[in-house]
Amino acid sequence: MKNIAICVLMAILTVACATQENRGDVTLLEFMTIGQTTRTEVLLHLGQPSASFENEHILTYRIGGDSVDGYFVRDAAGSWYETNYSLVLVFGPGGVLQTQSLVRVH
């Protein structure tokens, strides 16, 4: 009986570890509007970027997921594992979003 209980527990733990939680949000990037969204709003929604260029006029984020299951921001300090896209944001005068591109990295 004890062996059966251990086997059942091991099976549950194996399935739990193998099942990946859906961390995606299909609306994650919808808040951005060219000519309206500010750098501050982006930082509040997405957190610290993976990189910034030209005195923070260009921000990049590592993005995982997809349009079906939803997107999620990857940790900038972590590996590129599960990173499917690089989100490139260009801000114009006053820190207002001028251009955005979701570039596939695989």
C-alpha positions as CSV (number, residue, x, y, z in Angstrom):
1,M,0.0,0.0,0.0
2,K,2.9,2.4,0.9
3,N,4.6,1.7,-2.5
4,I,1.3,2.5,-4.4
5,A,1.0,5.8,-2.5
6,I,4.6,6.7,-3.3
7,C,4.1,5.8,-7.0
8,V,0.9,8.0,-7.2
9,L,2.7,10.9,-5.5
10,M,5.7,10.6,-7.9
11,A,3.3,10.5,-10.9
12,I,1.5,13.6,-9.7
13,L,4.8,15.5,-9.1
14,T,6.1,14.4,-12.6
15,V,3.0,15.7,-14.3
16,A,3.0,18.9,-12.3
17,C,6.7,19.6,-13.2
18,A,6.1,18.7,-16.9
19,T,3.0,20.9,-17.3
20,Q,4.0,24.4,-18.2
21,E,1.9,27.2,-16.8
22,N,0.4,29.5,-19.4
23,R,2.0,32.8,-18.4
24,G,0.8,34.7,-21.5
25,D,-1.4,37.7,-21.7
26,V,-3.0,38.3,-25.1
27,T,-3.6,41.9,-24.2
28,L,0.0,42.6,-22.9
29,L,1.0,44.9,-25.8
30,E,-2.4,46.4,-26.5
31,F,-1.9,49.5,-24.3
32,M,0.6,51.0,-26.7
33,T,-0.5,53.6,-29.2
34,I,1.8,55.3,-31.6
35,G,1.8,59.1,-30.9
36,Q,0.2,58.7,-27.4
37,T,1.9,56.2,-25.2
38,T,4.8,57.5,-23.1
39,R,8.0,55.9,-22.1
40,T,6.8,56.1,-18.5
41,E,3.7,54.2,-19.3
42,V,5.7,51.5,-21.0
43,L,8.0,51.2,-18.0
44,L,5.0,50.9,-15.7
45,H,3.4,48.2,-17.8
46,L,6.4,46.1,-19.0
47,G,9.1,46.9,-16.3
48,Q,12.8,47.5,-17.0
49,P,13.8,46.9,-20.6
50,S,16.4,44.3,-21.6
51,A,18.4,47.1,-23.2
52,S,18.2,50.8,-24.0
53,F,20.0,52.9,-26.6
54,E,20.4,56.6,-27.5
55,N,19.7,58.0,-24.0
56,E,16.6,55.7,-23.6
57,H,15.0,56.9,-26.9
58,I,15.1,53.2,-27.9
59,L,14.0,50.4,-25.5
60,T,14.0,46.7,-26.2
61,Y,12.3,43.9,-24.4
62,R,12.6,40.1,-24.6
63,I,9.1,38.8,-25.2
64,G,8.0,35.2,-24.9
65,G,4.7,33.6,-26.0
66,D,2.7,34.3,-29.1
67,S,-0.5,36.0,-30.2
68,V,-2.6,32.9,-29.5
69,D,-1.5,32.0,-26.0
70,G,-0.4,35.5,-25.0
71,Y,2.8,37.3,-24.6
72,F,5.0,37.7,-21.5
73,V,8.1,39.7,-20.7
74,R,11.3,37.7,-20.2
75,D,13.7,38.6,-17.5
76,A,16.4,40.9,-19.1
77,A,19.1,39.3,-17.0
78,G,18.1,35.7,-17.8
79,S,18.8,33.5,-20.8
80,W,17.1,33.8,-24.2
81,Y,15.2,30.5,-23.4
82,E,11.5,31.0,-24.3
83,T,12.2,34.3,-25.9
84,N,10.4,34.4,-29.2
85,Y,10.5,38.1,-30.0
86,S,12.4,41.3,-29.4
87,L,10.1,44.3,-28.9
88,V,11.8,47.4,-30.2
89,L,10.3,50.7,-29.1
90,V,11.4,54.1,-30.4
91,F,10.4,57.3,-28.6
92,G,10.3,60.7,-30.0
93,P,10.4,64.2,-28.4
94,G,8.8,64.3,-25.0
95,G,9.2,60.5,-24.6
96,V,6.2,59.6,-26.7
97,L,6.1,56.3,-28.6
98,Q,7.0,56.9,-32.3
99,T,7.6,53.4,-33.6
100,Q,7.2,49.8,-32.3
101,S,8.3,46.5,-33.9
102,L,7.8,43.0,-32.6
103,V,10.8,41.2,-34.3
104,R,10.9,37.4,-34.3
105,V,14.2,36.1,-33.0
106,H,13.9,32.3,-33.8
